[in-house]
Amino acid sequence: MDILNNLSDDDLRNFHTLIFNPVTQQKDLENAEFMQKLSPAQRSLFKELGWTACCTFHTRMQLHINDKVDFIDKLKSHEIAPELFPRFFHPVYTSERLQIPTVHVWGRADSDPLKRLAILGKELCSAGNVFSVEHPGRHELPLRREDAAAAANAIEKAFYIGQQQAVLV
C-alpha cells in the first residue's frame, strides 16, 4: 500500500495500461516514468510484482480466461476498499512458504509467462519439499512415456514424504 500511495491516479492508469498490454515486456515496466517516483527498494519490489501481474495477465489471455468483474472500476468507485483488493502471492512479497510436499510439472516449450509462473509457484514452496519435472512439451500433460513416468515418480515421492511428515494420511 505504501508504494501505491506514492503514485498518482495517472501513474496507476499507466501501470494498468502496461500490465494489460499483451506486448509489454519487463523492460517497459522497469523504464516506466512512474517508477522514478519510488525509492530503489520500492522500485525493485513493484517491478517484480508488476511483472508477475503482467505474466499472469498474458497467461490468462493465452488460456482464454476472462473474468467478468472489473476490480479496477470497483476500486475507483469505492465499492471495494483498497485493502480488500486481491493480492499477488509472490516469494519477494511474502516469506511464508507451503510446507507440504509439492510437485511442479511444466513444459520446456511453454511461453515465457507460463514458465515464469511455474518458477514463482516453486519459490512459494518449502525448498526441501519441492519436486519438479520439466518435459519437452507445452502447457499439457507429459506425452512421452518417460516424462509421464517422471511426473508419476515425483508425485509418489511427494506422497511418501507427506506421509512421513504426517501431513498426508
N, C-alpha and C positions, 0 to 999 in steps of 0.2 A: 504494500500500500504506500510506503514511503516513496518508492520510485514513481508510482502513478501520480502521487501528489505533486511531484516536481514537473509534471508535464501538463501542458495546456490542452484544451479540447481539440485544437487543431493538431497538436502533436499526436494525440491519441487517434484522431481520424487518419493521420498519415501512417501511424503504426498499423492500424487495422487494414488500411489500403495495401500496405506491403504484405501483411500476413495473408490476406485473401487474394493476392495476385498469384496465379499459377506459375508465373515465370520468375518470381522473386528468388534471388539467390542469397546465400548467407552474407556475402559482401555488401549487398544492398541494404540489409539491416544494419550492419556494422557502420556503414558510411552515412546513415540517415542523419539529417540535420538535428533532429530532436535528441539524438544520443549525446550531443555535446553539452546538453543541459544537466547531464548526470555525472556523478563522481565516477572515478575509474572502477571502483568496486560495484557500484550500481550498474554501470555500463556493461561490465562483464556478466553480471547476473541477468540483466534484462536482455542482452544479446543472446545468451544461452536459452533463456525461457522463450524469447521471441522466435528463435529458430526452431525450437521444439514445437511451438504453436504452428508455425509455418509448415513444418514437416507433417504435423498432424492433419492440417487442412489439405495439403497436397495428397496425402494418403487417403483421406476421406473422399476426395474427388475421384481418385483413381478407382476406389472401391464403390463409387456411386452411393455414398452415404450422405443423405441430405436431411438435416433437422428442420422442422417447421417453426421452431421457436427462435426468435432473433434476440439473443441476450443483450446485444449492444443497444437495441432500441428500448428494451425493458430497463436497462440501466439508465439511459438518458431520460426516460420518462419517470424515473424513480419508483417503478413498480418492483424493482429488485434492489435491495441495499448492496452497495459495493462489496461489503464483507461476505455476502452470500453468493457472489459471482463464482462460478466453477473455477477451481484452481487446477494447475498442472502439477502432476506428481513428477518430480524431476530430482535426480540424485544430487544436484547442486542446491536445490531448494530445500530439501529435507534430508535429515540424517537417518531417518527411520528406514529400516530395511526389512523385507519379508524374511522371516526366519525359517519358514518351511522349505523343503526341497522344491526346486522348480526346474522345469525342462523348457528350453527355448530352441525352437526349430525354425530355421528360415532358409531362403534360397539365395544362392550367390548371385542369381540373375534378378533379384528383387530391385526395385527402384531405390535410389539413394534415400528418399524419405522413409521407405519401409525398413531399410537396413538400419537407419538411424534410430527408429522407434524400437527395433529389436534390441539394439545395443543399450538404449535407455532402459528398456524393460529388464535386461540382465543386471544393470547397475543399481536397480532398485531392490535387488535381492541380496541376501547374505552370501558373501563370496564362497564359502565352503559348501553351500547347498545349491549351487547353480550347475546345471548340466546343459551343454549346448551341442547342437547338431546343425551343421551347415551342409546343405545339399546343392547340387548344381542347378536346380530348377528355379522357378519364380515363386510367387506367393501362393503355394499349393502344398499339398501333402507330398512327401518324397515319393517319386515314382519308381526309382530303381530299387531292386530287392535289397542291396547292401545299405542304401540310405534309409529305407524303411526299417531295416534291422537295427541300424544305429539309433534311430529315434526310439524304437521299442526298448532297446537296451538302456537308454538314458532314462526312460520312464520307469523301468524296473529298478534301476539304481536309486532313483529319487524315492520310489515307493519303499524300498528296503531301508534307506536312511530315515525316512519318515517314521517307519515302524520302530527303528532303533531309538529315535528321539521321542517316541510315544506321541507323535502328532497325528499319525495315521493309524487307524485300527482296522 
